[in-house]
């Protein structure tokens, strides 16, 4: 990808997680980070901080934060949400988060400066980010 930013909008009914991956693959983005995400969801699925439990809820949620890194080997994204009662919840973004009305995403292309890969880390049990400066 030659542009410094990837900017796109996901339509109602789109899967947030899969939509990010699909747009990155289409743009051939190899290394990036989320800069901005503005929109709302009607269904959420994320992994809790215990590393195992999955949380699911259907409700109206405003996205208050989405952050993370993108590599050819995968993504690592965390989401923070607010419901109509101003209750805040969040966790590790998973497939199944469904856009309600819109989702505007801005991703910064880091390819000119870094190579991002993911390697299995025996200490954490996850594929963790490996950063190589170009």
N, C-alpha and C positions, 0 to 999 in steps of 0.2 A: 504494500500500500504506500503510495507516494504522498498523500495528503497528511497534514499534521493532526487533523481531527477527523473522526467519523461521527457524523450527526444523523440521527434518524428518529422516526416516530413509530411507535407500535400502536396498532389499531385496537379498538375494543374486541375482547375475546382472545387476543394474542397471549401466548405464554411468555412472560418476561424473561425468564432464564433462557429458554430456547431461542427467543427472538434476538437476544444479545449475541448468542453463539452464531446463529444463522447470519446475522448482519456482519459479524467479524469474519466469518468464513467467506462470505460473498465479496467483501472488500479485501480479502487476503491479508488481514491484519495479523501480524505475528507476535507483537508485543504492545501492550497498552494498559491503560488504567481508566477507570470510570472518573469522569470529571463532574458530571451532573446527571441527575435523573429526576424528572418532575412528572408526576402523574398519580393515578390512583388505581387500586386493585379491588377486585370483588371476591377474590379467593387467594389465600396465602398458604404456602408450604415452605417451611424452613426447618433446618436442623437446629436444635437447642445447643446451648454451650456445653452440655455434657458430652457432645461428640457423637451421640447415638440416637437420642429421642427425636422424633419428627413431630412438628407442630403443624396442624391444619386448622383453618377456620375460614368460613364464608361470611363475609361482612363487608362493609364499605371502609376502605383504608386509604389514607393519604400517605404517599411515600415521603418521608421526611429526610431520608438519607439512603444512598446506595453507594457502596465503595468496594473497591477490589482491583485485582490484577487479572490480565488476560494474556495467555500464552498459547502457542500452538498445541501444547500438551494439555490445556484445560484452563478453566477459570476458577477464581476463588473470590466469591462475592458475598458481602454482608449487607443486609437490609434492615432499616428501621422504619417502623410504621406508626401511624396514629389513627385511632378509630373515632367515631362520632362523639364518644364520651371523653375524648382526649387521652385515652389510655394508650401508652406507648409499648410496643412489642417489637421484637426483632430477632434475627439470627442469621444463620448461614443459608443463603438463597438456594432453593432447589427448584426443579421443574414443577409446574403446577400452579404457579402464581399467575393469575389471570387478570389482564388489564380490564378495568372498568370502562373508563371513557377515553383515556389517552395515556401515553407514556413517552416522554421526550428524553432521549438519551444522547449524551455527548461523551465520546471516548477519545482520550489523547493517545496518539500514535507515538510509541517510544522506540521504534525500530532503528532509528538513526543513531541512537545512543546506547541501546542495550539489547542483549539477547536474553529473553526470558524462557526458561524451561522449567519443568517440574520433575523432580526425582524422588523416589521413595525414600523416606526418612524412617529408619528403624526405631528411632526414639519416639516419634510421634505417631507412627503407623499410617501416615498420610503421604501423598505426593506433595512435597513442599517446593516452594519457589527457589530456583537457582538463578542468580543474576550474574551476567557477564557483561562488563563494560566494553564497548567497541573501541 
